[in-house]
Structure formats: C-alpha cells, structure tokens
Amino acid sequence: MLYFVSTQLSLCYLAFAFLSALGALQAVAARYRIVGLAFVDYSDHPWRGYILGAVLALAGGLTFFVTQWEMIFTPGPAGAELTILFGAAALAAVLVTFLLASLLHCGRPSPQGAVPGDGHSVAVGRSKAHLYIPSESTAPLAAVCLLPGCADSRLTALANRLSRQGLVALVLEFDPQAFAPPAMHEVVPAAVELLSKLPLVDAQRLGILGHDLGGDLAIRAAASDTRIRAVAALAPVLDQTAPGLSLLQEMPFPSALRWVSASARTVACKELAAREHAPSVAPRPFLLVYGEWDALVSSPSGSEHTAQRMDIPGARHMDLPENLTVQQTVAEWFKEHL
C-alpha cells in the first residue's frame, strides 16, 4: 500500500521536483535552441536559459529544504511513492513547458500579415501580392519575385532590403490552396508577366526567390520559364522527410502538430519535383542557401551541381529570410547577376 506520510510533505516533494524539472527543460532548450520548450528566444543568448533553469531549480530546492527542514531527518516516502511523485512532477513540467512555450511564441506577429507602407498591394492571378519599389533608383530596374512557403515565411524584411538595393521586389501571399495544382503552376508565370509589364522594370532582368516550399516552386518555375534570369532558393524542401521531434527546435508544439498533419505539403513537394528540375536552371545563376541550425530540411549533398551553395552559421529554417547575413548576401547576389 502506498504511504505518502502527509499531504503537505507530498506537495512539497511535487513542487521541488516540478520546479527542478522546469529548470532542467529551460537549460536543455537553451543548450539545443529548442523553440518548442523555450520560454524566451535563447538563440542569441543561451546563457539566459541556463540562468533561468538554475533559478527555477534553486527555487525548488530552497523551498523544499526550508519548509521541510524538520522532516528531513525523519522517515519519508519510500521508493515507490517518490517514483510516483517525481514522475507526476516531471510530466506536469513537460506539459506546462509545452503550454507556456506555445502561448509565448504563438503571439509572434508574422510580417506577411503586416506589410509596411512602402509595399503596395496588387493582384497576381488568384493570389495577392505586395510590390516594393525603390524610392531613388531610376528605371529600368531589375526585379525579383519572392515566394513564401507552407511554413510561416517572413519575406517582408528581405523585400525591403532588395528595394533599398535598387531592386523591385514582388512578395506573393499564398493561401493554403496555393500549393495545390493547378494553382501553384499558374502563380509564378502570372507574377513574372506582371513584373515584365511594369514601365520601370527591365523585362530582361527578372529574378525569383523562394523560401521553404516556395524555393521548390521557384526552381520548378525557372526550369520552364526562360524569362527568369536568376534563381535563389532559401532552404527548399527538395525531398520531403519527417523531421520528428526536431520540429520543436523551430516551432512550438501546436505548430509542430499542424506541420506533421499537413499532407498537402508532401503532395506539393512530390508534384513540384524540384530536385529533378534543378539541373534545368543552368546555365543561369542559381543560389541555394541553408541555415546551419535548420531542423526541418536537410542541405542536399551535391546533386544540385549547377547551384552556388551557402550555409549560414547560426540560422534556422523559419527565420532564414530574416537573417541579416542572408538578406545582405541575397541582395548583393541579385545585384551582381541581374
């Protein structure tokens, strides 16, 4: 028969184990940069997670030993009881961590939904887009079409950077049906047609950039459209694989569940077959960019032999377009090749 000695002692053991487990999870989140476990973003300052973890563990230990000082030297719960208490506390810590991390990260605004004033709304076929026009450059200008992916692609900052470099940037907005055929094969030709007809754009200097599955779409579109003179793909999927628990390194738990259950992503990846079409981009300039900490897609091993490859230190999949090194590299690359 289980014997927990007293309700007060059992609750103190639970609080001790719960806070200690909570602290350990924050230290792990900081060490391995796991967004799905982190109460704050530890990417740039992992020491914050170590400090928070130590504070939580220390608070649990001090609370227990201060309140139960007299009980320490008397018989307490046996091994079975302690196993139950510590197990329940650890499970509660995991659930609370998932919940708090989800609540804290789900409120992060997506720039796709809040376009700055210099982005003009335009229609591209059945999709919406935002056009960024340089304020000081003179026509004719090179232009780049930016394609988001199924992930929460954040392309606004990159579009602004391209615009400041004297390039016209067109950022498409995709709804969930955009990657379903035939819509996904229609949107890029429509965007290229729109850009080529703008009076300030040089129709002979058009480029395309995509992030995530948008990178696959950019490769597929460029393979069959010679109007596109340069292609950049930020972490294209190429081969759909199941990342498993590594999803939590990029996103909170509810987002990870939606990612896993998104069958449309797998279907679109197979339909686009970007790896098979990548060689057709040659001899045009072709840039592949991946993040060092990308937990969702893997950098290919040499099959895209026509592409220039770059791996960005410290960059993750979801935040790749917002990485300042990526923005500078892409802007300079398009300026050079368009």
C-alpha positions as a Markdown table, in Angstrom:
| # | Residue | x | y | z |
|---|---|---|---|---|
| 1 | Met | 0.0 | 0.0 | 0.0 |
| 2 | Leu | 1.3 | 3.4 | -0.9 |
| 3 | Tyr | 2.1 | 5.7 | 2.0 |
| 4 | Phe | 3.0 | 9.4 | 1.4 |
| 5 | Val | 3.5 | 10.3 | 5.0 |
| 6 | Ser | 1.5 | 13.6 | 4.8 |
| 7 | Thr | -0.3 | 15.7 | 2.2 |
| 8 | Gln | 2.0 | 18.7 | 3.0 |
| 9 | Leu | 5.2 | 16.7 | 2.5 |
| 10 | Ser | 3.9 | 15.1 | -0.7 |
| 11 | Leu | 3.0 | 18.6 | -2.1 |
| 12 | Cys | 6.4 | 19.9 | -1.2 |
| 13 | Tyr | 8.1 | 16.9 | -3.0 |
| 14 | Leu | 5.9 | 17.6 | -6.0 |
| 15 | Ala | 6.8 | 21.4 | -6.0 |
| 16 | Phe | 10.5 | 20.5 | -5.6 |
| 17 | Ala | 10.6 | 18.0 | -8.5 |
| 18 | Phe | 8.3 | 20.2 | -10.7 |
| 19 | Leu | 10.5 | 23.3 | -10.4 |
| 20 | Ser | 13.7 | 21.3 | -10.8 |
| 21 | Ala | 12.3 | 19.7 | -14.0 |
| 22 | Leu | 11.1 | 23.0 | -15.3 |
| 23 | Gly | 14.6 | 24.5 | -14.8 |
| 24 | Ala | 16.2 | 21.5 | -16.5 |
| 25 | Leu | 13.9 | 21.9 | -19.5 |
| 26 | Gln | 14.9 | 25.5 | -19.9 |
| 27 | Ala | 18.6 | 24.6 | -19.7 |
| 28 | Val | 18.0 | 22.0 | -22.4 |
| 29 | Ala | 16.0 | 24.4 | -24.5 |
| 30 | Ala | 18.9 | 26.9 | -24.3 |
| 31 | Arg | 21.6 | 24.3 | -25.0 |
| 32 | Tyr | 20.0 | 22.9 | -28.1 |
| 33 | Arg | 18.0 | 26.0 | -29.1 |
| 34 | Ile | 14.6 | 24.2 | -28.9 |
| 35 | Val | 11.9 | 26.8 | -29.6 |
| 36 | Gly | 9.1 | 24.4 | -28.5 |
| 37 | Leu | 10.5 | 24.3 | -25.0 |
| 38 | Ala | 11.8 | 27.8 | -24.6 |
| 39 | Phe | 10.0 | 30.5 | -22.5 |
| 40 | Val | 12.0 | 33.1 | -24.4 |
| 41 | Asp | 14.2 | 33.0 | -27.5 |
| 42 | Tyr | 17.6 | 31.7 | -26.5 |
| 43 | Ser | 19.2 | 31.7 | -29.9 |
| 44 | Asp | 21.5 | 34.7 | -29.4 |
| 45 | His | 21.8 | 34.5 | -25.6 |
| 46 | Pro | 21.7 | 30.9 | -24.4 |
| 47 | Trp | 23.0 | 32.0 | -21.0 |
| 48 | Arg | 19.5 | 33.3 | -20.3 |
| 49 | Gly | 18.2 | 29.8 | -20.4 |
| 50 | Tyr | 21.0 | 28.5 | -18.2 |
| 51 | Ile | 20.3 | 31.2 | -15.6 |
| 52 | Leu | 16.5 | 30.7 | -15.7 |
| 53 | Gly | 17.0 | 27.0 | -15.3 |
| 54 | Ala | 19.3 | 27.4 | -12.4 |
| 55 | Val | 17.0 | 29.9 | -10.7 |
| 56 | Leu | 14.0 | 27.5 | -11.0 |
| 57 | Ala | 15.9 | 24.5 | -9.8 |
| 58 | Leu | 17.4 | 26.5 | -6.9 |
| 59 | Ala | 14.0 | 27.9 | -6.0 |
| 60 | Gly | 12.6 | 24.4 | -5.9 |
| 61 | Gly | 15.4 | 23.1 | -3.7 |
| 62 | Leu | 15.4 | 26.1 | -1.3 |
| 63 | Thr | 11.6 | 26.0 | -0.9 |
| 64 | Phe | 11.6 | 22.3 | -0.1 |
| 65 | Phe | 14.5 | 22.3 | 2.4 |
| 66 | Val | 13.4 | 25.5 | 4.1 |
| 67 | Thr | 9.8 | 24.4 | 4.6 |
| 68 | Gln | 10.6 | 20.8 | 5.4 |
| 69 | Trp | 13.7 | 21.2 | 7.5 |
| 70 | Glu | 12.3 | 19.3 | 10.4 |
| 71 | Met | 11.1 | 16.4 | 8.3 |
| 72 | Ile | 14.4 | 15.8 | 6.5 |
| 73 | Phe | 15.7 | 13.7 | 9.4 |
| 74 | Thr | 12.5 | 11.6 | 9.8 |
| 75 | Pro | 11.4 | 8.7 | 7.6 |
| 76 | Gly | 9.7 | 10.0 | 4.5 |
| 77 | Pro | 8.0 | 8.4 | 1.4 |
| 78 | Ala | 9.5 | 5.1 | 0.2 |
| 79 | Gly | 10.9 | 4.5 | -3.3 |
| 80 | Ala | 7.6 | 3.7 | -4.9 |
| 81 | Glu | 6.0 | 6.8 | -3.5 |
| 82 | Leu | 8.9 | 9.0 | -4.6 |
| 83 | Thr | 8.8 | 7.5 | -8.1 |
| 84 | Ile | 5.1 | 8.4 | -8.4 |
| 85 | Leu | 5.7 | 12.0 | -7.0 |
| 86 | Phe | 8.7 | 12.7 | -9.2 |
| 87 | Gly | 7.1 | 11.1 | -12.3 |
| 88 | Ala | 4.0 | 13.1 | -11.9 |
| 89 | Ala | 6.0 | 16.3 | -11.3 |
| 90 | Ala | 8.2 | 15.7 | -14.4 |
| 91 | Leu | 5.1 | 15.0 | -16.6 |
| 92 | Ala | 3.5 | 18.2 | -15.3 |
| 93 | Ala | 6.6 | 20.2 | -16.0 |
| 94 | Val | 6.7 | 18.9 | -19.6 |
| 95 | Leu | 3.1 | 19.8 | -20.2 |
| 96 | Val | 3.4 | 23.2 | -18.6 |
| 97 | Thr | 6.5 | 23.9 | -20.6 |
| 98 | Phe | 4.7 | 22.9 | -23.9 |
| 99 | Leu | 1.8 | 25.1 | -23.0 |
| 100 | Leu | 3.7 | 28.2 | -21.9 |
| 101 | Ala | 6.1 | 28.0 | -24.8 |
| 102 | Ser | 3.2 | 27.7 | -27.2 |
| 103 | Leu | 1.4 | 30.7 | -25.7 |
| 104 | Leu | 4.5 | 32.8 | -25.7 |
| 105 | His | 5.6 | 32.0 | -29.2 |
| 106 | Cys | 2.2 | 31.9 | -30.9 |
| 107 | Gly | 1.8 | 35.6 | -30.4 |
| 108 | Arg | 4.8 | 36.4 | -32.5 |
| 109 | Pro | 3.5 | 38.5 | -35.4 |
| 110 | Ser | 4.0 | 37.4 | -38.9 |
| 111 | Pro | 5.3 | 40.1 | -41.2 |
| 112 | Gln | 3.3 | 38.5 | -44.0 |
| 113 | Gly | 0.2 | 39.9 | -42.4 |
| 114 | Ala | 1.5 | 43.4 | -41.7 |
| 115 | Val | 3.1 | 44.9 | -44.7 |
| 116 | Pro | 4.9 | 48.3 | -44.2 |
| 117 | Gly | 3.7 | 51.4 | -46.0 |
| 118 | Asp | 6.1 | 51.0 | -48.9 |
| 119 | Gly | 4.6 | 47.7 | -50.0 |
| 120 | His | 1.7 | 48.3 | -52.5 |
| 121 | Ser | -1.0 | 45.7 | -52.7 |
| 122 | Val | -1.5 | 44.2 | -56.1 |
| 123 | Ala | -3.4 | 41.2 | -57.5 |
| 124 | Val | -1.5 | 38.3 | -59.2 |
| 125 | Gly | -4.0 | 35.9 | -60.7 |
| 126 | Arg | -6.0 | 34.5 | -57.8 |
| 127 | Ser | -3.3 | 35.5 | -55.3 |
| 128 | Lys | -2.4 | 38.7 | -53.6 |
| 129 | Ala | 1.0 | 40.3 | -53.6 |
| 130 | His | 2.9 | 43.4 | -52.3 |
| 131 | Leu | 5.1 | 45.4 | -54.6 |
| 132 | Tyr | 8.2 | 47.2 | -53.2 |
| 133 | Ile | 9.6 | 49.9 | -55.4 |
| 134 | Pro | 12.9 | 51.7 | -54.8 |
| 135 | Ser | 12.5 | 55.3 | -53.9 |
| 136 | Glu | 15.6 | 56.8 | -55.5 |
| 137 | Ser | 16.7 | 54.4 | -58.4 |
| 138 | Thr | 15.9 | 55.3 | -61.9 |
| 139 | Ala | 14.3 | 53.0 | -64.5 |
| 140 | Pro | 14.7 | 50.5 | -66.0 |
| 141 | Leu | 15.2 | 48.3 | -62.9 |
| 142 | Ala | 15.8 | 44.7 | -62.2 |
| 143 | Ala | 13.0 | 42.9 | -60.3 |
| 144 | Val | 12.7 | 39.9 | -58.0 |
| 145 | Cys | 9.6 | 37.8 | -57.3 |
| 146 | Leu | 9.6 | 36.4 | -53.7 |
| 147 | Leu | 7.6 | 33.2 | -53.0 |
| 148 | Pro | 6.7 | 32.2 | -49.4 |
| 149 | Gly | 6.4 | 28.5 | -48.4 |
| 150 | Cys | 4.0 | 26.5 | -46.4 |
| 151 | Ala | 6.0 | 27.5 | -43.3 |
| 152 | Asp | 5.5 | 30.9 | -41.8 |
| 153 | Ser | 7.8 | 32.6 | -44.3 |
| 154 | Arg | 8.8 | 36.1 | -43.3 |
| 155 | Leu | 9.8 | 37.8 | -46.5 |
| 156 | Thr | 8.9 | 41.5 | -45.8 |
| 157 | Ala | 12.3 | 42.4 | -44.4 |
| 158 | Leu | 14.1 | 40.8 | -47.3 |
| 159 | Ala | 11.8 | 42.6 | -49.8 |
| 160 | Asn | 12.6 | 45.9 | -48.1 |
| 161 | Arg | 16.3 | 45.1 | -48.3 |
| 162 | Leu | 16.1 | 44.4 | -52.0 |
| 163 | Ser | 14.2 | 47.6 | -52.5 |
| 164 | Arg | 16.9 | 49.6 | -50.7 |
| 165 | Gln | 19.4 | 48.0 | -53.0 |
| 166 | Gly | 17.6 | 49.4 | -56.1 |
| 167 | Leu | 15.6 | 46.3 | -57.0 |
| 168 | Val | 11.9 | 46.0 | -57.4 |
| 169 | Ala | 10.5 | 43.3 | -55.2 |
| 170 | Leu | 7.2 | 41.5 | -55.5 |
| 171 | Val | 6.2 | 39.4 | -52.5 |
| 172 | Leu | 3.3 | 36.9 | -53.1 |
| 173 | Glu | 0.9 | 35.9 | -50.4 |
| 174 | Phe | -0.2 | 32.3 | -50.6 |
| 175 | Asp | -3.4 | 30.9 | -49.1 |
| 176 | Pro | -3.5 | 27.2 | -48.1 |
| 177 | Gln | -4.7 | 26.2 | -51.6 |
| 178 | Ala | -1.8 | 28.0 | -53.4 |
| 179 | Phe | 0.3 | 24.8 | -53.4 |
| 180 | Ala | -2.4 | 22.7 | -54.9 |
| 181 | Pro | -2.3 | 22.1 | -58.7 |
| 182 | Pro | -3.0 | 23.8 | -61.0 |
| 183 | Ala | -2.8 | 27.0 | -58.9 |
| 184 | Met | 0.8 | 26.5 | -58.0 |
| 185 | His | 1.9 | 26.2 | -61.6 |
| 186 | Glu | -0.1 | 29.4 | -62.6 |
| 187 | Val | 1.0 | 31.9 | -59.9 |
| 188 | Val | 4.7 | 32.4 | -61.0 |
| 189 | Pro | 4.0 | 33.0 | -64.7 |
| 190 | Ala | 1.4 | 35.5 | -63.7 |
| 191 | Ala | 3.8 | 37.3 | -61.3 |
| 192 | Val | 6.6 | 37.3 | -64.0 |
| 193 | Glu | 4.1 | 38.7 | -66.5 |
| 194 | Leu | 3.1 | 41.4 | -64.1 |
| 195 | Leu | 6.7 | 42.4 | -63.4 |
| 196 | Ser | 7.7 | 42.4 | -67.1 |
| 197 | Lys | 4.9 | 44.8 | -68.0 |
| 198 | Leu | 5.8 | 47.4 | -65.3 |
| 199 | Pro | 7.2 | 50.5 | -67.0 |
| 200 | Leu | 10.0 | 50.9 | -64.5 |
| 201 | Val | 11.1 | 47.2 | -64.8 |
| 202 | Asp | 13.6 | 45.8 | -67.3 |
| 203 | Ala | 11.9 | 42.7 | -68.6 |
| 204 | Gln | 15.3 | 41.1 | -69.4 |
| 205 | Arg | 16.4 | 41.3 | -65.7 |
| 206 | Leu | 13.9 | 39.3 | -63.7 |
| 207 | Gly | 14.8 | 37.0 | -60.8 |
| 208 | Ile | 13.0 | 34.7 | -58.5 |
| 209 | Leu | 13.5 | 33.7 | -54.8 |
| 210 | Gly | 11.6 | 31.2 | -52.7 |
| 211 | His | 11.7 | 30.1 | -49.1 |
| 212 | Asp | 10.9 | 26.6 | -48.0 |
| 213 | Leu | 8.4 | 25.0 | -50.4 |
| 214 | Gly | 8.4 | 28.4 | -52.2 |
| 215 | Gly | 12.0 | 27.6 | -53.0 |
| 216 | Asp | 10.9 | 24.4 | -54.7 |
| 217 | Leu | 8.3 | 26.3 | -56.7 |
| 218 | Ala | 10.9 | 28.9 | -57.7 |
| 219 | Ile | 13.2 | 26.1 | -59.1 |
| 220 | Arg | 10.3 | 24.4 | -60.9 |
| 221 | Ala | 9.1 | 27.6 | -62.4 |
| 222 | Ala | 12.6 | 28.8 | -63.5 |
| 223 | Ala | 13.2 | 25.4 | -65.2 |
| 224 | Ser | 10.5 | 26.1 | -67.7 |
| 225 | Asp | 10.4 | 29.9 | -67.9 |
| 226 | Thr | 13.4 | 31.4 | -69.6 |
| 227 | Arg | 12.3 | 34.9 | -68.7 |
| 228 | Ile | 13.6 | 34.2 | -65.2 |
| 229 | Arg | 17.3 | 35.1 | -65.4 |
| 230 | Ala | 18.5 | 34.3 | -61.8 |
| 231 | Val | 17.1 | 31.9 | -59.1 |
| 232 | Ala | 17.7 | 31.9 | -55.4 |
| 233 | Ala | 16.2 | 29.2 | -53.1 |
| 234 | Leu | 16.3 | 29.6 | -49.3 |
| 235 | Ala | 16.1 | 26.1 | -47.7 |
| 236 | Pro | 14.0 | 24.4 | -50.4 |
| 237 | Val | 12.5 | 21.1 | -49.3 |
| 238 | Leu | 13.6 | 19.1 | -52.4 |
| 239 | Asp | 12.9 | 15.8 | -50.6 |
| 240 | Gln | 10.0 | 15.7 | -48.1 |
| 241 | Thr | 11.2 | 13.9 | -45.0 |
| 242 | Ala | 9.7 | 13.6 | -41.5 |
| 243 | Pro | 11.9 | 15.7 | -39.1 |
| 244 | Gly | 10.3 | 14.1 | -36.0 |
| 245 | Leu | 10.9 | 15.8 | -32.6 |
| 246 | Ser | 13.4 | 18.1 | -34.2 |
| 247 | Leu | 10.4 | 20.2 | -35.3 |
| 248 | Leu | 10.4 | 21.6 | -31.7 |
| 249 | Gln | 13.7 | 23.3 | -32.4 |
| 250 | Glu | 11.9 | 25.5 | -34.9 |
| 251 | Met | 8.3 | 25.9 | -33.6 |
| 252 | Pro | 6.0 | 25.4 | -30.5 |
| 253 | Phe | 4.1 | 22.1 | -30.1 |
| 254 | Pro | 0.8 | 23.1 | -31.7 |
| 255 | Ser | 2.6 | 24.3 | -34.8 |
| 256 | Ala | 4.6 | 21.1 | -34.9 |
| 257 | Leu | 1.4 | 19.1 | -34.9 |
| 258 | Arg | -0.1 | 21.1 | -37.7 |
| 259 | Trp | 3.2 | 20.7 | -39.7 |
| 260 | Val | 3.1 | 16.9 | -39.3 |
| 261 | Ser | -0.5 | 16.7 | -40.3 |
| 262 | Ala | -0.1 | 18.9 | -43.4 |
| 263 | Ser | -0.5 | 16.2 | -46.0 |
| 264 | Ala | -0.7 | 19.0 | -48.7 |
| 265 | Arg | 2.9 | 19.8 | -48.1 |
| 266 | Thr | 4.0 | 16.2 | -49.0 |
| 267 | Val | 1.8 | 16.2 | -52.1 |
| 268 | Ala | 3.1 | 19.6 | -53.3 |
| 269 | Cys | 6.7 | 18.5 | -52.8 |
| 270 | Lys | 6.2 | 15.5 | -55.0 |
| 271 | Glu | 4.2 | 17.5 | -57.6 |
| 272 | Leu | 6.9 | 20.1 | -57.9 |
| 273 | Ala | 9.8 | 17.6 | -58.1 |
| 274 | Ala | 12.3 | 20.4 | -57.6 |
| 275 | Arg | 15.3 | 18.2 | -57.3 |
| 276 | Glu | 14.6 | 16.7 | -60.8 |
| 277 | His | 14.2 | 20.1 | -62.4 |
| 278 | Ala | 17.1 | 21.8 | -60.7 |
| 279 | Pro | 19.6 | 20.9 | -63.5 |
| 280 | Ser | 17.4 | 22.7 | -66.0 |
| 281 | Val | 18.1 | 26.1 | -64.3 |
| 282 | Ala | 21.6 | 26.0 | -65.8 |
| 283 | Pro | 23.4 | 28.0 | -67.2 |
| 284 | Arg | 21.5 | 30.8 | -65.4 |
| 285 | Pro | 22.8 | 31.9 | -62.0 |
| 286 | Phe | 21.4 | 29.6 | -59.2 |
| 287 | Leu | 21.9 | 30.1 | -55.5 |
| 288 | Leu | 21.0 | 27.7 | -52.7 |
| 289 | Val | 21.0 | 29.0 | -49.1 |
| 290 | Tyr | 20.6 | 26.8 | -46.0 |
| 291 | Gly | 20.8 | 27.5 | -42.3 |
| 292 | Glu | 23.3 | 25.8 | -40.0 |
| 293 | Trp | 20.6 | 25.0 | -37.4 |
| 294 | Asp | 17.8 | 24.1 | -39.9 |
| 295 | Ala | 15.8 | 21.3 | -38.2 |
| 296 | Leu | 13.2 | 20.9 | -40.9 |
| 297 | Val | 15.0 | 20.3 | -44.2 |
| 298 | Ser | 18.5 | 18.9 | -44.9 |
| 299 | Ser | 21.1 | 20.6 | -47.1 |
| 300 | Pro | 21.4 | 18.4 | -50.3 |
| 301 | Ser | 24.7 | 16.6 | -50.9 |
| 302 | Gly | 25.9 | 17.7 | -54.3 |
| 303 | Ser | 23.0 | 16.6 | -56.5 |
| 304 | Glu | 22.3 | 20.2 | -57.5 |
| 305 | His | 25.7 | 20.6 | -59.1 |
| 306 | Thr | 24.7 | 23.7 | -61.1 |
| 307 | Ala | 24.0 | 25.8 | -57.9 |
| 308 | Gln | 26.2 | 28.0 | -55.8 |
| 309 | Arg | 25.8 | 26.8 | -52.2 |
| 310 | Met | 25.9 | 28.8 | -49.0 |
| 311 | Asp | 25.4 | 27.6 | -45.4 |
| 312 | Ile | 24.6 | 30.4 | -43.0 |
| 313 | Pro | 26.1 | 29.9 | -39.4 |
| 314 | Gly | 23.5 | 30.1 | -36.6 |
| 315 | Ala | 20.5 | 30.4 | -39.0 |
| 316 | Arg | 17.3 | 28.3 | -38.6 |
| 317 | His | 14.7 | 27.3 | -41.2 |
| 318 | Met | 11.9 | 29.5 | -40.2 |
| 319 | Asp | 14.0 | 32.6 | -39.6 |
| 320 | Leu | 16.3 | 32.3 | -42.6 |
| 321 | Pro | 14.7 | 35.2 | -44.7 |
| 322 | Glu | 15.1 | 37.5 | -41.6 |
| 323 | Asn | 18.7 | 36.7 | -41.1 |
| 324 | Leu | 20.8 | 39.8 | -41.8 |
| 325 | Thr | 23.6 | 37.8 | -43.4 |
| 326 | Val | 21.1 | 36.2 | -45.7 |
| 327 | Gln | 19.5 | 39.5 | -46.6 |
| 328 | Gln | 22.8 | 41.1 | -47.4 |
| 329 | Thr | 24.1 | 38.0 | -49.3 |
| 330 | Val | 20.9 | 37.7 | -51.4 |
| 331 | Ala | 20.7 | 41.4 | -52.2 |
| 332 | Glu | 24.3 | 41.6 | -53.4 |
| 333 | Trp | 23.9 | 38.3 | -55.3 |
| 334 | Phe | 20.9 | 39.6 | -57.3 |
| 335 | Lys | 22.6 | 43.0 | -57.9 |
| 336 | Glu | 25.5 | 41.1 | -59.4 |
| 337 | His | 23.6 | 38.6 | -61.5 |
| 338 | Leu | 20.6 | 40.7 | -62.8 |
